[in-house]
């Protein structure tokens, strides 16, 4: 293998979900087997790098100040579904089971890894609670220890800011210890439709 090829392979291996063999296959595909695909991919990545940003309201992907969900007048503005990462929004949208808005934390509380409330997108969430007509918060976080701790922190924030808000937690149909990203649409639909009230 050449040094240039090896560098591409090593960089691809740093991407989520790609191991040594997957990175090698992609590098071979783009550089040797289908080099015509490389230029459009590079152009798209460069354009996206300039255009894509976080939505200032919910933290999801946007190409302007607000994302498509936040700009959609047909969404239920009184309901916020709190998720860990942007792929969770995409998974729930594919299920077509939820018509409210979202709030992306970009992580979850993990003291052992040095991730506290300040490292998450929580300040914006608290501002939304104060400024928007929120009546329901759906906690769609993984049901492991860190997900539970994050849910507990959010429930306490809601109690302090707007105790009248209904808080529910998905979980029905989701395996213990798993997140949303890899759940199929039918499972996510069941989880959202079977959400339960959370005592505050």
PyMOL commands that set and color helices and strands:
alter all, ss='L'
color gray80, all
select helices_A, chain A and resi 3-13+20-33+36-51+68-71+86-95+111-113+117-119+122-131+145-162+185-193
alter helices_A, ss='H'
color red, helices_A
select strands_A, chain A and resi 53-54+61-62+76-83+100-104+136-139+166-169+196-197
alter strands_A, ss='S'
color yellow, strands_A
deselect
rebuild
show_as cartoon
